[in-house]
Amino acid sequence: MALNRDFFIDTLTALQSLLPFAKALPPQAFVLAWESFPAQAKEELTNEALTWAMGKLLNDPEQHKELPIHLRLHRMLYQYTNLSTAGLTIGPVPMGWRLKVDPRCLPPVDAPPPLSEADLIAAGQLPAHDGPRHSPNGVLARLEAGQ
């Protein structure tokens, strides 16, 4: 479930070419970006979550534009917050990075892969046709009859 280094570098390379006014970086910069990316994020994130963050960044390229690309992706997925599990704390408040609670970021851990259309039809959960369009008085029947 850890983030893949090669996928991370490929994602940054793609972002560099897709974002408007992005500065062209040498390959060594991407290696440095990987090495400086927070270890917690490398362990918690998946390639799918990074792809989701990339899409979010492409939809709003002005967000966190003062940061380098890899840290902009980090900000899409993490927030700096109070790490205390208790409501009120006495003394210094423990602060740190916590994964944002957004179900779109991380797919369910043990979710089975979605069934194909053929599997759904075989299981009886989906009709073998497109429903009302194929009924005797449906849209397709009317079109074929020239009505």
Secondary structure, 3 states (H helix, E strand, C coil): CCCCHHHHHHHHHHHHHHCCCCCCCCHHHHHHHHHHCCHHHHHHCCHHHHHHHHHHHHHCCCCCCCCCHHHHHHHHHEEEEECCCCCCCCCCCCEEEEECCCCCCCCCCCCCCCCCHHHHHHCCCCCCCCHHHHCCCCHHHHHHHCC
